[in-house]
Amino acid sequence: MEHKDRLTRFGFNYLKVLFEESGMEIEVINESQNDKNDLMQDFVSIITSFCARLYGLRRSRRKTEQLLKELQIEKKS
């Protein structure tokens, strides 16, 4: 793969060990040479993932509230 984040956003090393135990190898073409950059990228990816979940829950809640309001309006009619 070209970049390791194409396989997973974080936890790449766990997958690498798992594949190696199975006799396979993951080859990354553009591997970062700086561990600090890798750590920061992992951190940003985790925060992004949790934010997406949070906003998804909020959107879902708003849709549910809207649906309930429409059902109440129909019930009154």
N, C-alpha and C positions, 0 to 999 in steps of 0.2 A: 504494500500500500504506500501511497505517497506520504501521508501524514498519519501519525498514530491516532489522532482524534477522529479519524474516519471509522475506526473500529469501535472506539469507546471514548466517551468524554472524560472519564476518570476511571482509575483501577486498571490501567493498561498492564502494569506489572503482574497483577494476578492472572490475567489472561495469558500473558507471555509464559509464566511458569506452568500453567495448565497445558498449554500447547506443547511446551518442551517435554513435559512428562508423557505426553501422547506421541512423542517422536516427531512433532511438527515444529516448524520455525516460522516466526512472524518476521518479515523483512520490511523495514521502514526506510524509505528512500530519503526523506527530508527530516532526519531526526535532530532535535534540538540538542545542542552541546552544553546548554546551561541548565543545571538542575533547578536553579531559582526560577527561571522562566517556566519550566515544566510545572513546578509547584504553584506558581501564580496562575497559570492556565487552568490547572485542575481546580483551584479555588474559584476562579471566575465561572467555570463550567458548572460546578456544584450550585453556586448562587443562582446562576441563570436557570438551572433546572428547577430549583425550588420556587423561584419567582414565577415561572411558567405554570407550575402547579397551583400556586396561590391565586394567580389571576384567572386560571381556568375554573377554580372553585367559585370565585366571585361571580364570574360570568354565568356559570351554571345556576347559582343561587338567584341571580337577577332574572334569568329566563323562567325559573320555577315560580318566582313571585309574580311575574307578568302573566304566566299561564293561570295561576290561581285567581288573579284579579279578573281575567277574562271569563273564567268559569263562574265566578260569583255574579258577574254582569249578566251572563246568559241565564243563570238560575233565577235572577230577579225578573227577567223578561217574560 
